[in-house]
């Protein structure tokens, strides 16, 4: 279909948008988006606070629901995934559910030391609870990788001591405990 322009229908010169109006419109759109984002952040923080309070009262189910709601609002926040891991475990979701939540956190920040240490602790806890050799191997392997990256982390050496003890390697457990004790901060007043 061809359409021909009719010069007699023109109502005047073509109007150009004024730069000020474009800038003002863009600022309004960005402002509205920021307000919505900030609003979801505030609501997520409130849900997280409720989850912490519920955990303090021993209500794991309510804590898990509040923490999961916070994660849904702000899935980009590592701390909310870690809170959800704690809450899910407290709600009797078990260590596997907690590990899944920590893995979600690690997907956001693979090198985060708190998330990595939390995963190591949960792997050691699972190995202790199940006594399944594959679980102990998974914990030991993961700790080996973490200690290769951070050999001066006393908390990791403490977890290594627990894993060695679960393996029945008391000499290895003692060496790891000595290493952890040597790395612990001293109280030099």
N, C-alpha and C positions, 0 to 999 in steps of 0.2 A: 504494500500500500504506500503510495507516494502522497505526501502532503506538501503542498506548496505554501510558502509563507505569503501572507497578504499584507503588503506594506500599509494598506489603508486601515488595518485593524490595530496598528501599533498605538499605544497610549502614551508614548513618550520614550525617552531614552531608557535603556535597560538599567535596572537598579543594581548596584553593587552592594553587597553587605559591607557595613562599616566595620573596620577592624576592632573598634572598641566593643561593639555588640558581640562579635565572635569571642573575644577574650572574656567578656562578662559571662556569656553563656557557658563557656568552657569552665570557668571558675565555679559557676553554680553547679554544674554536673559533677565536677571533682569534689566539691564540698559536700554534696548529697551522698556521693559514694563513700567519702571518708566518714561521714556521720554514721552511715549504715554499718561500715566496717568497725568503727569505734564502738557502736552500740552492741554489735555482736561480741566484741571483745569484753565489754563490761558484763554482759549477760554470762559469757563463758566464765569469767573470773568469779562471778557470783555463784554459778553452779559448782565451780571448783571449791570455793569456800564451804559450800553446803556439804560437798563430798568429804572434805577434811573434818568438818564437825561431826558428820555421820560416822566416820571412821573412829573418831574419838569417843563416841557413844557406843561403839561396837555394833553399829547397824550396817553391816557390809552390803546388804542388798540395796538399801537406800543410797549408800555411798557409791556403789557401782552405777546405779541409774543416774545419779547426778554427775559423776565423772564422765560417763559415756555421753551425756547430753552436752557437757562442756567440750568434749572432743568433736562432736558433730558440728558445733558452732565454730570451733577454731581448730580444724584438723592440722594446721601448720604449727601448732604449739607443742614442742617436745614435752614440756613439763606436764601438760594435760594428759598425754599418752602414758607417762610414768605414773601419774596419779591414778589413771584408769587401771593400770596394771595392779597397783596395790589394792584398789577397791575390789576388783574382780576376784583377786585371791581371797580377800576378806569375806566376800560374798559366797565363798565355797565354790567359786568357779574353777579353782585349782590352779596349780602352777602352770599347766599348759596354757590356760587362758591368759595368765599373767605374762608368760613368755611371748604369746602372740601380740599382746599390747606393747611390750617392750620392743619387739621386732618392728611394729608400726612406728615407734619412736625412732628407732635406729634407721628406718627408711628415710626419715626427715633429716637426721644428723648422724651419719654413720660413724663418725669419730668422736661423738660425745662421750667423755669419760664416765659421767654418771650413768648414762644409759648402758654403756658397755659393762660397767661394774655391776649394775643391777641385773643384767642378763647373766653374768657369771655367777652371781649369788643365787639366782633362781635355778640355774643349771646344777649347781652343787646341792641346793636344797632338794631338787627333783631326784638327783642321784641318791641322796641319803634316804629319801622317802620311799623310793621304789626298789632300790638295790639291783636295778637292771644294769648289767655291764655296759650296754650301749649308752645309757644315760651318763654313767661315770666317764666313759670315753669321751662323750660330747663335752662334758664339763672340763675335763682335763685338757682336751685339744683347744677349747676356747680360751681357757686360762693361759695355755702355752703361747697362743698368739698375742694375747693382751700383755703378758709379761715380756715378750720379745719387743713389743712397742714401748712399754713403760716398766722397765725393770726396777725402778725405784718407788714403786707404789706398794706401800705396806699393806693396804687393804687387800690388794690382789694376792700378795704373799700369804695373808691369813686364809684366804679362800683356797689357795694352793695347798696349804697345810691341811685344811679340812678334806680336800679331795684325796690327798696322799693318805690320810688316815682311813678314809673309806676304802681305799685300795688295799689297806693292810700294810702300807709302807711307812712304818713308824719312824724310821731313820729319815726318810724324805720329809715326813710331816714335821719332825723336829728341826731339820734344816730350814724349812720354809717358815716355821714359827720364829726361829732365831733371826732370819732375814727380816721378817715383819717387825719384830721387836727392835731390831737395829735401825729400821727406817721410821719408827714411830717418833713423833715430835717429843722432845724432852722438855721437862719443866725446869728451866734454868732461871730461877728468879734472882 
